[in-house]
Amino acid sequence: MSESILTALISSGLTLLGVLLANSRAAAVTETRLDELTREVREHNNFARRMPVLEEQLKSVSHRVRELEEADK
């Protein structure tokens, strides 16, 4: 084997190794970001489920305050 072919094979192998390592690291970062986004979406969904209940309770409290104010007059 000539020296240039051996050099090309070694360079190709190292380049392939570098690409594989970079891709695995990028995949790990993407997975971490996806997990964080999933957690935030779940928190938001929980808030969205509770909000109508709070709005209904606020209506009830407002109505009760109005009744008390009218009774006080």
All heavy atoms as a GROMACS GRO file, in nm:
protein
  573
    1MET      N    1   0.084  -0.118   0.000
    1MET     CA    2   0.000   0.000   0.000
    1MET      C    3   0.089   0.124   0.000
    1MET      O    4   0.185   0.132   0.074
    1MET     CB    5  -0.084   0.000   0.127
    1MET     CG    6  -0.228  -0.010   0.105
    1MET     SD    7  -0.312   0.010   0.261
    1MET     CE    8  -0.466  -0.051   0.212
    2SER      N    9   0.046   0.217  -0.078
    2SER     CA   10   0.129   0.337  -0.083
    2SER      C   11   0.100   0.424   0.039
    2SER      O   12  -0.004   0.414   0.105
    2SER     CB   13   0.104   0.412  -0.212
    2SER     OG   14  -0.015   0.484  -0.205
    3GLU      N   15   0.193   0.510   0.063
    3GLU     CA   16   0.184   0.597   0.180
    3GLU      C   17   0.063   0.690   0.173
    3GLU      O   18  -0.004   0.716   0.273
    3GLU     CB   19   0.314   0.679   0.187
    3GLU     CG   20   0.340   0.737   0.322
    3GLU     CD   21   0.476   0.803   0.323
    3GLU    OE1   22   0.578   0.735   0.304
    3GLU    OE2   23   0.476   0.926   0.344
    4SER      N   24   0.030   0.740   0.056
    4SER     CA   25  -0.083   0.833   0.041
    4SER      C   26  -0.217   0.763   0.065
    4SER      O   27  -0.309   0.822   0.123
    4SER     CB   28  -0.080   0.898  -0.096
    4SER     OG   29  -0.094   0.801  -0.198
    5ILE      N   30  -0.228   0.637   0.024
    5ILE     CA   31  -0.352   0.563   0.047
    5ILE      C   32  -0.370   0.537   0.196
    5ILE      O   33  -0.479   0.553   0.252
    5ILE     CB   34  -0.354   0.431  -0.033
    5ILE    CG1   35  -0.361   0.460  -0.182
    5ILE    CG2   36  -0.471   0.344   0.009
    5ILE    CD1   37  -0.350   0.338  -0.270
    6LEU      N   38  -0.262   0.500   0.263
    6LEU     CA   39  -0.267   0.475   0.408
    6LEU      C   40  -0.306   0.603   0.482
    6LEU      O   41  -0.389   0.601   0.573
    6LEU     CB   42  -0.132   0.422   0.456
    6LEU     CG   43  -0.125   0.382   0.602
    6LEU    CD1   44  -0.227   0.273   0.633
    6LEU    CD2   45   0.015   0.336   0.637
    7THR      N   46  -0.247   0.714   0.443
    7THR     CA   47  -0.279   0.843   0.504
    7THR      C   48  -0.427   0.878   0.482
    7THR      O   49  -0.495   0.925   0.572
    7THR     CB   50  -0.189   0.953   0.446
    7THR    OG1   51  -0.053   0.918   0.467
    7THR    CG2   52  -0.217   1.086   0.510
    8ALA      N   53  -0.477   0.853   0.362
    8ALA     CA   54  -0.616   0.882   0.331
    8ALA      C   55  -0.710   0.794   0.414
    8ALA      O   56  -0.812   0.841   0.465
    8ALA     CB   57  -0.643   0.861   0.183
    9LEU      N   58  -0.676   0.666   0.430
    9LEU     CA   59  -0.759   0.577   0.511
    9LEU      C   60  -0.761   0.619   0.658
    9LEU      O   61  -0.866   0.620   0.723
    9LEU     CB   62  -0.711   0.432   0.497
    9LEU     CG   63  -0.738   0.364   0.363
    9LEU    CD1   64  -0.671   0.227   0.359
    9LEU    CD2   65  -0.887   0.352   0.341
   10ILE      N   66  -0.646   0.653   0.710
   10ILE     CA   67  -0.639   0.698   0.850
   10ILE      C   68  -0.717   0.828   0.868
   10ILE      O   69  -0.794   0.843   0.964
   10ILE     CB   70  -0.492   0.715   0.894
   10ILE    CG1   71  -0.425   0.577   0.903
   10ILE    CG2   72  -0.483   0.788   1.028
   10ILE    CD1   73  -0.276   0.582   0.927
   11SER      N   74  -0.701   0.921   0.776
   11SER     CA   75  -0.775   1.048   0.783
   11SER      C   76  -0.925   1.025   0.775
   11SER      O   77  -1.003   1.085   0.850
   11SER     CB   78  -0.732   1.140   0.669
   11SER     OG   79  -0.597   1.175   0.682
   12SER      N   80  -0.966   0.937   0.685
   12SER     CA   81  -1.109   0.906   0.671
   12SER      C   82  -1.164   0.843   0.798
   12SER      O   83  -1.274   0.877   0.844
   12SER     CB   84  -1.132   0.810   0.554
   12SER     OG   85  -1.090   0.869   0.434
   13GLY      N   86  -1.088   0.751   0.856
   13GLY     CA   87  -1.131   0.686   0.980
   13GLY      C   88  -1.145   0.785   1.094
   13GLY      O   89  -1.243   0.783   1.169
   14LEU      N   90  -1.047   0.874   1.109
   14LEU     CA   91  -1.054   0.975   1.215
   14LEU      C   92  -1.167   1.074   1.191
   14LEU      O   93  -1.235   1.116   1.285
   14LEU     CB   94  -0.920   1.048   1.227
   14LEU     CG   95  -0.805   0.963   1.281
   14LEU    CD1   96  -0.675   1.041   1.276
   14LEU    CD2   97  -0.835   0.915   1.422
   15THR      N   98  -1.189   1.110   1.067
   15THR     CA   99  -1.301   1.201   1.034
   15THR      C  100  -1.434   1.135   1.068
   15THR      O  101  -1.522   1.198   1.127
   15THR     CB  102  -1.297   1.238   0.885
   15THR    OG1  103  -1.173   1.301   0.857
   15THR    CG2  104  -1.412   1.331   0.850
   16LEU      N  105  -1.448   1.008   1.031
   16LEU     CA  106  -1.570   0.935   1.064
   16LEU      C  107  -1.592   0.928   1.214
   16LEU      O  108  -1.703   0.949   1.263
   16LEU     CB  109  -1.565   0.794   1.004
   16LEU     CG  110  -1.685   0.704   1.031
   16LEU    CD1  111  -1.811   0.766   0.972
   16LEU    CD2  112  -1.661   0.565   0.976
   17LEU      N  113  -1.485   0.901   1.288
   17LEU     CA  114  -1.495   0.896   1.435
   17LEU      C  115  -1.538   1.031   1.491
   17LEU      O  116  -1.625   1.039   1.578
   17LEU     CB  117  -1.361   0.853   1.494
   17LEU     CG  118  -1.356   0.840   1.645
   17LEU    CD1  119  -1.450   0.730   1.693
   17LEU    CD2  120  -1.214   0.811   1.689
   18GLY      N  121  -1.481   1.138   1.439
   18GLY     CA  122  -1.517   1.272   1.484
   18GLY      C  123  -1.662   1.305   1.455
   18GLY      O  124  -1.733   1.363   1.538
   19VAL      N  125  -1.709   1.268   1.338
   19VAL     CA  126  -1.848   1.293   1.300
   19VAL      C  127  -1.943   1.214   1.391
   19VAL      O  128  -2.044   1.267   1.438
   19VAL     CB  129  -1.872   1.259   1.152
   19VAL    CG1  130  -2.021   1.254   1.119
   19VAL    CG2  131  -1.802   1.359   1.062
   20LEU      N  132  -1.911   1.090   1.418
   20LEU     CA  133  -1.996   1.008   1.506
   20LEU      C  134  -2.001   1.065   1.647
   20LEU      O  135  -2.109   1.069   1.709
   20LEU     CB  136  -1.946   0.863   1.507
   20LEU     CG  137  -1.962   0.785   1.376
   20LEU    CD1  138  -1.896   0.648   1.389
   20LEU    CD2  139  -2.108   0.772   1.339
   21LEU      N  140  -1.887   1.109   1.699
   21LEU     CA  141  -1.886   1.169   1.833
   21LEU      C  142  -1.966   1.298   1.837
   21LEU      O  143  -2.042   1.323   1.932
   21LEU     CB  144  -1.742   1.193   1.878
   21LEU     CG  145  -1.661   1.069   1.914
   21LEU    CD1  146  -1.516   1.107   1.941
   21LEU    CD2  147  -1.721   0.998   2.033
   22ALA      N  148  -1.950   1.382   1.736
   22ALA     CA  149  -2.023   1.509   1.732
   22ALA      C  150  -2.174   1.485   1.722
   22ALA      O  151  -2.253   1.552   1.788
   22ALA     CB  152  -1.975   1.592   1.614
   23ASN      N  153  -2.213   1.387   1.642
   23ASN     CA  154  -2.356   1.357   1.628
   23ASN      C  155  -2.415   1.302   1.757
   23ASN      O  156  -2.528   1.337   1.793
   23ASN     CB  157  -2.379   1.257   1.514
   23ASN     CG  158  -2.372   1.323   1.378
   23ASN    OD1  159  -2.376   1.444   1.368
   23ASN    ND2  160  -2.357   1.242   1.275
   24SER      N  161  -2.340   1.218   1.827
   24SER     CA  162  -2.393   1.165   1.953
   24SER      C  163  -2.407   1.275   2.057
   24SER      O  164  -2.502   1.277   2.135
   24SER     CB  165  -2.306   1.051   2.005
   24SER     OG  166  -2.180   1.099   2.048
   25ARG      N  167  -2.312   1.368   2.058
   25ARG     CA  168  -2.320   1.480   2.153
   25ARG      C  169  -2.437   1.570   2.118
   25ARG      O  170  -2.511   1.616   2.206
   25ARG     CB  171  -2.189   1.557   2.149
   25ARG     CG  172  -2.173   1.651   2.266
   25ARG     CD  173  -2.036   1.710   2.267
   25ARG     NE  174  -1.948   1.621   2.341
   25ARG     CZ  175  -1.826   1.652   2.377
   25ARG    NH1  176  -1.777   1.770   2.344
   25ARG    NH2  177  -1.752   1.568   2.445
   26ALA      N  178  -2.457   1.597   1.991
   26ALA     CA  179  -2.570   1.680   1.947
   26ALA      C  180  -2.702   1.612   1.980
   26ALA      O  181  -2.798   1.678   2.022
   26ALA     CB  182  -2.560   1.709   1.798
   27ALA      N  183  -2.708   1.482   1.964
   27ALA     CA  184  -2.830   1.408   1.997
   27ALA      C  185  -2.859   1.416   2.147
   27ALA      O  186  -2.975   1.429   2.188
   27ALA     CB  187  -2.819   1.264   1.952
   28ALA      N  188  -2.755   1.410   2.229
   28ALA     CA  189  -2.774   1.420   2.374
   28ALA      C  190  -2.827   1.558   2.412
   28ALA      O  191  -2.917   1.570   2.497
   28ALA     CB  192  -2.643   1.391   2.446
   29VAL      N  193  -2.775   1.662   2.351
   29VAL     CA  194  -2.822   1.798   2.379
   29VAL      C  195  -2.967   1.812   2.335
   29VAL      O  196  -3.050   1.869   2.407
   29VAL     CB  197  -2.732   1.902   2.308
   29VAL    CG1  198  -2.794   2.041   2.314
   29VAL    CG2  199  -2.594   1.904   2.372
   30THR      N  200  -2.999   1.762   2.218
   30THR     CA  201  -3.137   1.768   2.168
   30THR      C  202  -3.231   1.693   2.262
   30THR      O  203  -3.341   1.742   2.292
   30THR     CB  204  -3.145   1.708   2.027
   30THR    OG1  205  -3.059   1.783   1.941
   30THR    CG2  206  -3.287   1.713   1.973
   31GLU      N  207  -3.191   1.578   2.309
   31GLU     CA  208  -3.274   1.500   2.401
   31GLU      C  209  -3.298   1.576   2.531
   31GLU      O  210  -3.409   1.578   2.584
   31GLU     CB  211  -3.206   1.365   2.429
   31GLU     CG  212  -3.286   1.273   2.517
   31GLU     CD  213  -3.412   1.220   2.450
   31GLU    OE1  214  -3.415   1.213   2.326
   31GLU    OE2  215  -3.508   1.188   2.523
   32THR      N  216  -3.194   1.640   2.582
   32THR     CA  217  -3.208   1.719   2.705
   32THR      C  218  -3.304   1.835   2.685
   32THR      O  219  -3.392   1.861   2.769
   32THR     CB  220  -3.071   1.772   2.750
   32THR    OG1  221  -2.984   1.662   2.770
   32THR    CG2  222  -3.081   1.851   2.878
   33ARG      N  223  -3.291   1.904   2.573
   33ARG     CA  224  -3.381   2.017   2.544
   33ARG      C  225  -3.525   1.968   2.527
   33ARG      O  226  -3.619   2.034   2.572
   33ARG     CB  227  -3.335   2.090   2.418
   33ARG     CG  228  -3.212   2.170   2.439
   33ARG     CD  229  -3.171   2.242   2.315
   33ARG     NE  230  -3.051   2.322   2.337
   33ARG     CZ  231  -2.984   2.380   2.241
   33ARG    NH1  232  -3.025   2.371   2.116
   33ARG    NH2  233  -2.877   2.451   2.268
   34LEU      N  234  -3.542   1.855   2.463
   34LEU     CA  235  -3.675   1.800   2.443
   34LEU      C  236  -3.738   1.761   2.577
   34LEU      O  237  -3.857   1.787   2.600
   34LEU     CB  238  -3.668   1.679   2.351
   34LEU     CG  239  -3.801   1.618   2.308
   34LEU    CD1  240  -3.887   1.720   2.236
   34LEU    CD2  241  -3.776   1.499   2.218
   35ASP      N  242  -3.659   1.702   2.666
   35ASP     CA  243  -3.710   1.668   2.799
   35ASP      C  244  -3.754   1.793   2.876
   35ASP      O  245  -3.859   1.793   2.942
   35ASP     CB  246  -3.605   1.592   2.880
   35ASP     CG  247  -3.581   1.452   2.828
   35ASP    OD1  248  -3.666   1.400   2.752
   35ASP    OD2  249  -3.477   1.392   2.864
   36GLU      N  250  -3.675   1.899   2.868
   36GLU     CA  251  -3.708   2.023   2.937
   36GLU      C  252  -3.835   2.085   2.878
   36GLU      O  253  -3.922   2.131   2.951
   36GLU     CB  254  -3.591   2.122   2.925
   36GLU     CG  255  -3.615   2.256   2.989
   36GLU     CD  256  -3.630   2.251   3.139
   36GLU    OE1  257  -3.590   2.152   3.202
   36GLU    OE2  258  -3.686   2.347   3.195
   37LEU      N  259  -3.847   2.085   2.748
   37LEU     CA  260  -3.966   2.138   2.683
   37LEU      C  261  -4.089   2.057   2.720
   37LEU      O  262  -4.196   2.115   2.747
   37LEU     CB  263  -3.947   2.139   2.532
   37LEU     CG  264  -4.060   2.198   2.449
   37LEU    CD1  265  -4.086   2.342   2.488
   37LEU    CD2  266  -4.027   2.189   2.301
   38THR      N  267  -4.076   1.926   2.727
   38THR     CA  268  -4.187   1.840   2.767
   38THR      C  269  -4.232   1.873   2.909
   38THR      O  270  -4.351   1.882   2.938
   38THR     CB  271  -4.146   1.692   2.757
   38THR    OG1  272  -4.109   1.664   2.623
   38THR    CG2  273  -4.259   1.600   2.799
   39ARG      N  274  -4.135   1.895   2.999
   39ARG     CA  275  -4.168   1.931   3.137
   39ARG      C  276  -4.244   2.064   3.142
   39ARG      O  277  -4.345   2.077   3.212
   39ARG     CB  278  -4.040   1.940   3.221
   39ARG     CG  279  -4.065   1.970   3.369
   39ARG     CD  280  -3.937   1.998   3.443
   39ARG     NE  281  -3.868   2.117   3.397
   39ARG     CZ  282  -3.905   2.242   3.426
   39ARG    NH1  283  -4.012   2.264   3.500
   39ARG    NH2  284  -3.837   2.346   3.381
   40GLU      N  285  -4.198   2.161   3.065
   40GLU     CA  286  -4.264   2.292   3.064
   40GLU      C  287  -4.405   2.282   3.007
   40GLU      O  288  -4.497   2.348   3.057
   40GLU     CB  289  -4.181   2.392   2.984
   40GLU     CG  290  -4.052   2.431   3.053
   40GLU     CD  291  -3.967   2.524   2.970
   40GLU    OE1  292  -4.012   2.569   2.863
   40GLU    OE2  293  -3.853   2.551   3.012
   41VAL      N  294  -4.425   2.202   2.905
   41VAL     CA  295  -4.558   2.185   2.846
   41VAL      C  296  -4.652   2.120   2.947
   41VAL      O  297  -4.767   2.160   2.960
   41VAL     CB  298  -4.551   2.102   2.715
   41VAL    CG1  299  -4.688   2.055   2.672
   41VAL    CG2  300  -4.485   2.184   2.606
   42ARG      N  301  -4.603   2.022   3.021
   42ARG     CA  302  -4.687   1.958   3.124
   42ARG      C  303  -4.727   2.057   3.232
   42ARG      O  304  -4.841   2.058   3.278
   42ARG     CB  305  -4.612   1.840   3.185
   42ARG     CG  306  -4.610   1.721   3.093
   42ARG     CD  307  -4.548   1.600   3.157
   42ARG     NE  308  -4.551   1.490   3.062
   42ARG     CZ  309  -4.454   1.402   3.047
   42ARG    NH1  310  -4.347   1.409   3.122
   42ARG    NH2  311  -4.464   1.307   2.958
   43GLU      N  312  -4.632   2.143   3.274
   43GLU     CA  313  -4.665   2.246   3.372
   43GLU      C  314  -4.772   2.340   3.317
   43GLU      O  315  -4.866   2.377   3.388
   43GLU     CB  316  -4.541   2.326   3.409
   43GLU     CG  317  -4.446   2.255   3.501
   43GLU     CD  318  -4.324   2.339   3.535
   43GLU    OE1  319  -4.325   2.461   3.506
   43GLU    OE2  320  -4.229   2.283   3.590
   44HIS      N  321  -4.757   2.380   3.192
   44HIS     CA  322  -4.853   2.470   3.130
   44HIS      C  323  -4.991   2.404   3.121
   44HIS      O  324  -5.093   2.467   3.148
   44HIS     CB  325  -4.806   2.510   2.991
   44HIS     CG  326  -4.902   2.601   2.921
   44HIS    ND1  327  -5.007   2.553   2.846
   44HIS    CD2  328  -4.912   2.735   2.917
   44HIS    CE1  329  -5.076   2.654   2.799
   44HIS    NE2  330  -5.022   2.766   2.840
   45ASN      N  331  -4.995   2.277   3.082
   45ASN     CA  332  -5.122   2.207   3.073
   45ASN      C  333  -5.191   2.198   3.208
   45ASN      O  334  -5.313   2.212   3.217
   45ASN     CB  335  -5.102   2.067   3.014
   45ASN     CG  336  -5.072   2.072   2.866
   45ASN    OD1  337  -5.093   2.172   2.800
   45ASN    ND2  338  -5.020   1.962   2.815
   46ASN      N  339  -5.112   2.176   3.313
   46ASN     CA  340  -5.170   2.171   3.448
   46ASN      C  341  -5.230   2.307   3.484
   46ASN      O  342  -5.339   2.315   3.539
   46ASN     CB  343  -5.063   2.129   3.549
   46ASN     CG  344  -5.121   2.107   3.686
   46ASN    OD1  345  -5.234   2.063   3.700
   46ASN    ND2  346  -5.044   2.137   3.787
   47PHE      N  347  -5.158   2.413   3.452
   47PHE     CA  348  -5.209   2.548   3.477
   47PHE      C  349  -5.336   2.573   3.397
   47PHE      O  350  -5.434   2.628   3.448
   47PHE     CB  351  -5.102   2.651   3.441
   47PHE     CG  352  -5.148   2.792   3.455
   47PHE    CD1  353  -5.158   2.850   3.580
   47PHE    CD2  354  -5.182   2.867   3.343
   47PHE    CE1  355  -5.201   2.981   3.593
   47PHE    CE2  356  -5.224   2.998   3.355
   47PHE     CZ  357  -5.234   3.055   3.480
   48ALA      N  358  -5.337   2.532   3.271
   48ALA     CA  359  -5.453   2.554   3.185
   48ALA      C  360  -5.575   2.477   3.237
   48ALA      O  361  -5.688   2.522   3.221
   48ALA     CB  362  -5.421   2.512   3.042
   49ARG      N  363  -5.553   2.362   3.298
   49ARG     CA  364  -5.664   2.286   3.355
   49ARG      C  365  -5.721   2.354   3.480
   49ARG      O  366  -5.841   2.350   3.505
   49ARG     CB  367  -5.616   2.144   3.394
   49ARG     CG  368  -5.663   2.041   3.297
   49ARG     CD  369  -5.622   1.902   3.343
   49ARG     NE  370  -5.509   1.862   3.261
   49ARG     CZ  371  -5.388   1.834   3.305
   49ARG    NH1  372  -5.363   1.834   3.433
   49ARG    NH2  373  -5.292   1.801   3.223
   50ARG      N  374  -5.633   2.416   3.558
   50ARG     CA  375  -5.679   2.479   3.682
   50ARG      C  376  -5.742   2.616   3.660
   50ARG      O  377  -5.821   2.662   3.741
   50ARG     CB  378  -5.561   2.493   3.779
   50ARG     CG  379  -5.510   2.362   3.831
   50ARG     CD  380  -5.402   2.382   3.932
   50ARG     NE  381  -5.320   2.496   3.899
   50ARG     CZ  382  -5.200   2.519   3.948
   50ARG    NH1  383  -5.147   2.435   4.031
   50ARG    NH2  384  -5.132   2.626   3.914
   51MET      N  385  -5.706   2.683   3.554
   51MET     CA  386  -5.753   2.821   3.532
   51MET      C  387  -5.905   2.833   3.526
   51MET      O  388  -5.959   2.923   3.590
   51MET     CB  389  -5.687   2.875   3.404
   51MET     CG  390  -5.688   3.022   3.397
   51MET     SD  391  -5.600   3.089   3.538
   51MET     CE  392  -5.664   3.251   3.540
   52PRO      N  393  -5.976   2.750   3.452
   52PRO     CA  394  -6.123   2.764   3.452
   52PRO      C  395  -6.184   2.747   3.592
   52PRO      O  396  -6.281   2.815   3.627
   52PRO     CB  397  -6.170   2.652   3.359
   52PRO     CG  398  -6.054   2.624   3.271
   52PRO     CD  399  -5.933   2.650   3.356
   53VAL      N  400  -6.126   2.661   3.673
   53VAL     CA  401  -6.176   2.643   3.810
   53VAL      C  402  -6.156   2.771   3.889
   53VAL      O  403  -6.247   2.816   3.960
   53VAL     CB  404  -6.102   2.524   3.878
   53VAL    CG1  405  -6.139   2.515   4.025
   53VAL    CG2  406  -6.131   2.394   3.806
   54LEU      N  407  -6.040   2.834   3.876
   54LEU     CA  408  -6.015   2.959   3.946
   54LEU      C  409  -6.107   3.070   3.897
   54LEU      O  410  -6.155   3.152   3.976
   54LEU     CB  411  -5.869   3.001   3.928
   54LEU     CG  412  -5.765   2.913   3.995
   54LEU    CD1  413  -5.625   2.959   3.958
   54LEU    CD2  414  -5.782   2.915   4.145
   55GLU      N  415  -6.133   3.075   3.768
   55GLU     CA  416  -6.224   3.177   3.714
   55GLU      C  417  -6.363   3.160   3.771
   55GLU      O  418  -6.429   3.258   3.807
   55GLU     CB  419  -6.227   3.170   3.562
   55GLU     CG  420  -6.100   3.219   3.496
   55GLU     CD  421  -6.098   3.194   3.346
   55GLU    OE1  422  -6.181   3.116   3.295
   55GLU    OE2  423  -6.012   3.254   3.280
   56GLU      N  424  -6.409   3.037   3.781
   56GLU     CA  425  -6.542   3.011   3.837
   56GLU      C  426  -6.547   3.050   3.985
   56GLU      O  427  -6.644   3.111   4.031
   56GLU     CB  428  -6.577   2.863   3.820
   56GLU     CG  429  -6.721   2.831   3.851
   56GLU     CD  430  -6.818   2.907   3.761
   56GLU    OE1  431  -6.790   2.925   3.642
   56GLU    OE2  432  -6.924   2.947   3.814
   57GLN      N  433  -6.441   3.020   4.059
   57GLN     CA  434  -6.436   3.058   4.200
   57GLN      C  435  -6.433   3.209   4.215
   57GLN      O  436  -6.497   3.265   4.305
   57GLN     CB  437  -6.314   2.995   4.268
   57GLN     CG  438  -6.326   2.847   4.287
   57GLN     CD  439  -6.198   2.785   4.342
   57GLN    OE1  440  -6.093   2.848   4.347
   57GLN    NE2  441  -6.207   2.659   4.383
   58LEU      N  442  -6.362   3.278   4.127
   58LEU     CA  443  -6.356   3.423   4.132
   58LEU      C  444  -6.492   3.485   4.104
   58LEU      O  445  -6.533   3.581   4.169
   58LEU     CB  446  -6.253   3.475   4.031
   58LEU     CG  447  -6.229   3.624   4.030
   58LEU    CD1  448  -6.180   3.671   4.166
   58LEU    CD2  449  -6.130   3.661   3.923
   59LYS      N  450  -6.567   3.429   4.009
   59LYS     CA  451  -6.703   3.476   3.983
   59LYS      C  452  -6.789   3.462   4.107
   59LYS      O  453  -6.865   3.553   4.144
   59LYS     CB  454  -6.766   3.394   3.870
   59LYS     CG  455  -6.739   3.444   3.733
   59LYS     CD  456  -6.828   3.367   3.636
   59LYS     CE  457  -6.758   3.342   3.506
   59LYS     NZ  458  -6.837   3.256   3.418
   60SER      N  459  -6.777   3.348   4.170
   60SER     CA  460  -6.856   3.321   4.290
   60SER      C  461  -6.822   3.419   4.401
   60SER      O  462  -6.911   3.473   4.468
   60SER     CB  463  -6.832   3.177   4.336
   60SER     OG  464  -6.901   3.151   4.454
   61VAL      N  465  -6.694   3.443   4.421
   61VAL     CA  466  -6.651   3.536   4.526
   61VAL      C  467  -6.698   3.677   4.493
   61VAL      O  468  -6.746   3.749   4.581
   61VAL     CB  469  -6.497   3.530   4.543
   61VAL    CG1  470  -6.446   3.645   4.628
   61VAL    CG2  471  -6.456   3.397   4.603
   62SER      N  472  -6.685   3.718   4.368
   62SER     CA  473  -6.730   3.852   4.328
   62SER      C  474  -6.879   3.868   4.351
   62SER      O  475  -6.925   3.972   4.401
   62SER     CB  476  -6.698   3.877   4.181
   62SER     OG  477  -6.560   3.881   4.161
   63HIS      N  478  -6.954   3.766   4.317
   63HIS     CA  479  -7.098   3.770   4.337
   63HIS      C  480  -7.130   3.781   4.486
   63HIS      O  481  -7.216   3.862   4.526
   63HIS     CB  482  -7.163   3.644   4.278
   63HIS     CG  483  -7.310   3.643   4.287
   63HIS    ND1  484  -7.391   3.730   4.217
   63HIS    CD2  485  -7.394   3.565   4.360
   63HIS    CE1  486  -7.518   3.706   4.246
   63HIS    NE2  487  -7.522   3.606   4.333
   64ARG      N  488  -7.061   3.707   4.568
   64ARG     CA  489  -7.084   3.709   4.713
   64ARG      C  490  -7.049   3.847   4.772
   64ARG      O  491  -7.122   3.900   4.855
   64ARG     CB  492  -7.000   3.600   4.779
   64ARG     CG  493  -7.015   3.592   4.927
   64ARG     CD  494  -7.151   3.537   4.965
   64ARG     NE  495  -7.157   3.527   5.110
   64ARG     CZ  496  -7.260   3.566   5.182
   64ARG    NH1  497  -7.369   3.611   5.124
   64ARG    NH2  498  -7.259   3.555   5.312
   65VAL      N  499  -6.939   3.907   4.725
   65VAL     CA  500  -6.899   4.041   4.773
   65VAL      C  501  -7.006   4.142   4.734
   65VAL      O  502  -7.044   4.228   4.815
   65VAL     CB  503  -6.760   4.080   4.716
   65VAL    CG1  504  -6.734   4.229   4.735
   65VAL    CG2  505  -6.651   3.997   4.780
   66ARG      N  506  -7.055   4.132   4.611
   66ARG     CA  507  -7.160   4.224   4.566
   66ARG      C  508  -7.284   4.210   4.655
   66ARG      O  509  -7.346   4.309   4.694
   66ARG     CB  510  -7.195   4.194   4.421
   66ARG     CG  511  -7.236   4.316   4.344
   66ARG     CD  512  -7.244   4.287   4.199
   66ARG     NE  513  -7.140   4.188   4.176
   66ARG     CZ  514  -7.116   4.116   4.068
   66ARG    NH1  515  -7.184   4.130   3.968
   66ARG    NH2  516  -7.023   4.029   4.057
   67GLU      N  517  -7.322   4.087   4.686
   67GLU     CA  518  -7.439   4.064   4.773
   67GLU      C  519  -7.417   4.126   4.911
   67GLU      O  520  -7.508   4.187   4.967
   67GLU     CB  521  -7.466   3.914   4.789
   67GLU     CG  522  -7.526   3.849   4.667
   67GLU     CD  523  -7.545   3.699   4.686
   67GLU    OE1  524  -7.493   3.643   4.784
   67GLU    OE2  525  -7.611   3.639   4.602
   68LEU      N  526  -7.297   4.108   4.966
   68LEU     CA  527  -7.267   4.164   5.097
   68LEU      C  528  -7.268   4.317   5.095
   68LEU      O  529  -7.315   4.381   5.189
   68LEU     CB  530  -7.132   4.111   5.149
   68LEU     CG  531  -7.128   3.963   5.185
   68LEU    CD1  532  -6.986   3.920   5.214
   68LEU    CD2  533  -7.219   3.934   5.302
   69GLU      N  534  -7.215   4.376   4.988
   69GLU     CA  535  -7.216   4.522   4.976
   69GLU      C  536  -7.358   4.574   4.967
   69GLU      O  537  -7.392   4.676   5.026
   69GLU     CB  538  -7.134   4.565   4.855
   69GLU     CG  539  -6.986   4.553   4.872
   69GLU     CD  540  -6.909   4.584   4.745
   69GLU    OE1  541  -6.970   4.585   4.635
   69GLU    OE2  542  -6.787   4.606   4.756
   70GLU      N  543  -7.443   4.504   4.890
   70GLU     CA  544  -7.582   4.550   4.877
   70GLU      C  545  -7.658   4.533   5.007
   70GLU      O  546  -7.742   4.614   5.042
   70GLU     CB  547  -7.651   4.471   4.765
   70GLU     CG  548  -7.601   4.509   4.626
   70GLU     CD  549  -7.656   4.419   4.517
   70GLU    OE1  550  -7.735   4.325   4.548
   70GLU    OE2  551  -7.619   4.440   4.401
   71ALA      N  552  -7.627   4.427   5.080
   71ALA     CA  553  -7.694   4.403   5.208
   71ALA      C  554  -7.651   4.506   5.312
   71ALA      O  555  -7.727   4.539   5.404
   71ALA     CB  556  -7.664   4.263   5.258
   72ASP      N  557  -7.531   4.559   5.298
   72ASP     CA  558  -7.476   4.654   5.394
   72ASP      C  559  -7.535   4.793   5.376
   72ASP      O  560  -7.534   4.874   5.466
   72ASP     CB  561  -7.324   4.657   5.378
   72ASP     CG  562  -7.254   4.726   5.495
   72ASP    OD1  563  -7.305   4.714   5.608
   72ASP    OD2  564  -7.148   4.788   5.472
   73LYS      N  565  -7.592   4.821   5.258
   73LYS     CA  566  -7.644   4.955   5.229
   73LYS      C  567  -7.771   4.983   5.299
   73LYS      O  568  -7.855   4.930   5.343
   73LYS     CB  569  -7.662   4.973   5.079
   73LYS     CG  570  -7.530   4.985   5.009
   73LYS     CD  571  -7.553   5.006   4.862
   73LYS     CE  572  -7.421   5.013   4.790
   73LYS     NZ  573  -7.435   5.033   4.649
   0.00000   0.00000   0.00000
